[in-house]
Amino acid sequence: MRDLALLPKAHLHLHFTGSMRVDTLAELADRHGIRLPHVLLDDDPLVVPAGARGWFRFQRMYDAARACVRSEADMRRLVAEAAADDAAEGSGRLELQVDPTSYAPFVGGLTPALEIVLDAAREAQAATGVEIGVVVAASRMRHPLDARTLARLAAKHAGDGPGQVVGFGLSNDERRGTTAEFAGAFAIAHRAGLLSVPHGGELLGPEHVEQVLDHLRPDRLGHGVRSGEDPRVLERVLQDDVPLEVCPASNVSLGVYAGPGDVPLRALVDAGARVALGADDPLLFRSRLVDQYRIAREAHGFTDAELADLARSSITASAASPATRARLLAGVDAWLASAPAG
C-alpha cells in the first residue's frame, strides 16, 4: 500500500478553532488562565450521541477551546500550524473556514479579525507551500442579518490570490435557524464571485440537503453525507454536480453513524458523487486529514486507485489556482504510478 501522507490532495473542510493542536490549546489555556474540561486535553476523541444533547456537549467543548484564542498572535499561530499540519499530510491546497465574530472582541472588530487570518494565511502559504484560501462562515445560531454583515465583509476581501476569501459558508447546528432566511447573505456572496459552501445533510437528512440546494445554491456542500438516503435528492446533487465535503470521523464522533464503516462513503462514490474528504475539527475528533483517507481504505476497502480518485475530486472541487491544480493532479498520477510500500 502506498503512503497516504504522500498522496497530493486538497483540504476543503477544516474549521479555524477546530484545526488547533492539543498542545497548543493547553499552552494557550495556561497563558490566559483558563481552566479547560479534561476531555479536551486527553487522547480520546470526543464522542457524543446524536440529538440536541449531544450537539450541546460538542458545542460546549468547542466554545471552551475557542475562548482560549484571545490575541492576534494566537490567531496567527493557529493558521501557521494548520498549514504546517496540512503540508505534512500531503495537502497542497487548504480552504480554511472561519467565523471572525468570536475573535473580534480581542483584536478590535470583525474586519481586523478577518484581516489577521488573511495575512497569516499569506505568510503560512509562503512558509509551507500550501496554497491557502479562506472561507468566511456565518452561524445558524445567530440572526440572518449577522450573516449578511459577514457576507459583505467577505465580499470586500474576495479574490483568487494567496490568503484571500474564496467562499462563504453557513455552519453550526443544522436544526437551528431557517435555511431560506440565509439566502440573502448567500446572494451577496454570490454577486462577489465567492463559492457557496454551506453545511447541510449531516445532522439532518436529505430534506435538509434539498432546502440548501433550493435556497443557498451551493457550489459545494459541507458534509451532505445523508443525501443518499433519498435517491431523488441524491440525483439532484449529481445533476447539479455539487461536490460533497465528507468528514467520516466527524460523522462518528457526532453520533450520526455508529462507526467508520457505517458512513455511506462507498455508496456515495459508487453513485457518482464527487467526494472531498475533510477532517472538520481535528482538535475534538483527534482525526486529521490522512486519517479520513485511512478510513476509506480500511473501513470501506478503497484501493489506491480509488483513493487517488478521491484526492483528484478534492483538488478539482477546490478553488485552487490553475497552476496548483495542475501540479497536484500530476502529483496524484505520480503517486499512483509509484511502487507500493512493502
N, C-alpha and C positions, 0 to 999 in steps of 0.2 A: 504494500500500500504506500502511496505517495504521501509526503509530509503536507498536512493541511495548512500549516503555517506558511508554506512556500507557495501556496496557491494564490495568485493575484485575485483580488476581489474588491468590491466596494461595500461600504458600511452605511446603510441608509436609515437605520432606526436605532439611534443612540441618544439618550437624554443627558443633558448637561450635568445635573447633580448625580444622576444615576450612573454616570461614567466614572465616578470617583473611585480611587483605590482605597482599600480599607485602611491601610496605614496612613494615608493622607487624611482620611476622616478622623482617625484617632489623634493625629497631630494637631489638626485644626481645632478639634473639640478641646484639647488640653490648652491650646494657646488662648482660646476665647473663654475658657472656664465653663464649658458646657458639659453637663453630665448626660451621657448617651445611654439608651437602652442596650443592655449587654448583647442582644441578638444582632445588633449592627456591627459588632466587633468580633463575633465568634466566626468559626469556619463554615458554618452551615448556611445554606440558602434559606431565605425566608419562604415559608410555605403557609398559605392561608386558604381557608375554604372559600368556595365560590359564594357570591352573595354580598350583600351590603356590609355585613360584619367583617368579612374577610378583607374587603376593599378598605374599610375604615382602618384596620390594623396596618395594612400596607401603606396607606396614606400617612398614618401617624409616624411610621418609621421613615418614610421619605421626607416628611416635614422636619423631623429631628435632624436628619442629615443635612438638609438644605439650610437649616438655621446655623450651621457651622461655617457657611460660606459668607463672610462678613466684610470683605475688603476687595479692592482691585487686585491685590497680589494673590488672594485666594482664587479669584475667578481666573486669572491668567494661569495659575498653576493647574487648575482643572483642565483647561484647554490644552496646555502643553503636554500633560500626562495622557490625556485621551488620545492625542495624535501619536505619541510615542508608543502607547499600547497597541494602537491600530497598526502602526508600521511594523511592530514585532510579529503581528499576526497576518501579514501579507496584504493588508488593506492599503490600496493606493488612492482611494477616494473616500472621504468621510463627510457626511452631511449631518452635522451636529444640531440637535434640536434644543432650543432654549426659550423659556418664558422669562423675559427680563424683569417682570413685575416683582418677584420676590427679592431680587438683589438690589433693586433701585434705591431703597431707603439707605443703603450703606455707601452708595457711590454718587449720590446726587441726582437721581432720577432715572427714568426709563431710557432716555437717549444715551446718557453716559454708560449705563449698564450694558446696552447692546453694543455700543461702540467699543467698549473694553473687550467684549467677546470677539468682535470682528477683528480688532487689532491683534489680539492674542492668536487668533486663527491664522492671520497672515504670518506672524512670527513662527508659529508652530509648523506651518507648511514649509517655510524656508529651512527650518531646522531638521525636519524629518523626511521631507519629500512627499508626504501625504498631501494630496490636494484636498482643501477643506472649503466647503460651503456651509452656510448657516441657515437653519430653518427656524423662523420665529413661530412659536406655538402659543395660541390662546388656550384658556382653560374653560371647560364646560362648567366649572364651579363658579365662574364669575359671569357678570351680566354681558350679553352680546355686544353692548356698546363698548365695553372694555376690549373686546375682540377687534372692533373697528379701529380703536385707537392703536392697537398693536399692528394691525394691518397697514395703517397709514405710516407708522414708523418703519415697518419692514419695507414698504414701497420706496421710502426715501433712500434706503440702502440697498436696493435691488441691483443685481449685476451678476456677471459671469466670472469676474476676476477673483483672485485669492481673497478669502475671508469676506466675501460679500454675501448678502442674503439671497438665497436661491429659491426658497419656498416658504409657504405659510401653512401652519398646521393647527389642529384642534385636538387637545389631549384631555386626560383625566377621565373620571368615571362616565362611561357611555350612558349610564342610566340617568344622569343629571342633565338638565337643560333640554331645550328643544332644538333639534338639528336645523330645522328650517330657519330659526331665528339668527343663525350664524351666517346665513347666505350672504348678507350684506358685506360682512368682513371679507369673505372669500371673493366677492365681486371686486372689491378694492384691490386685493392681492392679484387677482387675475388680470386686471387692467394694467398693473405694473409689470406683467410678464413673469410673475412668480408661479412656481409649481404649487398646485393644491395637493397637500399631503395630510389630510385629516386621519385621525384614528377612527376605526369602526369595525364591527364584526368580530370582537373578541369576547367581551363581557356579555354583549347582546348578540342575537343570532342574525340570520340572513335578512330579516325585516329591517334591521338597522343598517345593514350594508346598502339596502335599496334606498333608504332615506338619504344616506350620504351620497349615493350616486345621483339621486334626483336633485338635491339641493346644493351640494358643495362641489360638484363636477370634479372629482379627484383625478389627478394625474397619476398618483399612486395612493394606495390605501394602507394606512398603518394597521397592521395585523390582517384583518379581513379573512382570518382563518376559518371562520364559520360560514362563509359564503357557500361552501359546498353542501350545506345542509338542505339547500333548496336548489334543485337543478336549474330552475328558471333564473334565479338570481345569479348563480354561477355563470350561466350563459350570458347574462348581461355584462358581467365582469370580463368575460372572454371577448365578447363582441366589442366592448369599449376599449379593450387592450389596456386594462388597469392593472399594473403590477401590484402584487401583494407583498408587504414587508412582514414576513412571518418570523416570529420570535419564539421558538419551541420551548426554551427553558422558562421564559416568562409565562407562557400558557400554563405550564405545570405549576409553577410557584403560585400563580393566582387562582388555582383551583379549577381552571377551565377544563383541563384534561387531567386524568389520574396519573399518567406517566408519559415519558417522552414518546413511547411507541403509540400512544393514543392520539397524538397530534396528527391531523389528517394531511400531513405533508405530501406523502406519496400520492394520495388521491387527488390533491390539487394539481400536482405536477403532471400526473398521468392524464388529467382532464384538459391540460393545455395551458394552465395558468402560468404566468410569469412570476416567479417567486424570488425575492431577495431576502436572504436570511439576515436577521439582526439580533443584537444582544439586549436591546431595550434598556435595562437598568442593571448592569453587572454588579454594582455595589450591593444591591439587595439579593440578587438571584445567584451570585457567585458563579456566573457563567458568561464568558466573553465570546467574541465573535467566532473563533475557531471551534469553540465548544458546540456551537449550533451546527456547524458542518460535521462535527463528530457525531452528533445526534442523528443527523441524516444518514451517515454511514453505518453507525452501529445499531440504531433502533429501527431504521427503515430500509436498510440494505442497499443504499445508493452506491453504485460503482464509482470509480474515479472519473469515468467519462460523464456520469450523471452529476457528480459533484462539480465538475468543470462547467457543465451547463448551468448549474445554479450560480456559479461565480459569474458566468457571462451575463446571466439575467440581471444580477445585481449591478453590473457595470453599465449595461445598456439602459437600465431603468434610472440611472443616476443623471445628474446634471453636470457630469464631468466634461471638461474641455475636450475637443476633438483629439488633441494630442494625447491627453491622459487616457482617454477611452481606447485609442488605438494601441497605446503601449500596454495597457492592462490586458486587453484581449489577446494581443500577441503573447503576453506572458502566460496566459491560461493555456494557449496552444503549446507553448514550450514546456509547461509543467506536465501536460498530459503526454507529451512526446518523450519525457524523461523516463528513465528506468525506475520502477517501483523500489522503494527501500526494502532491504532484506531479501 
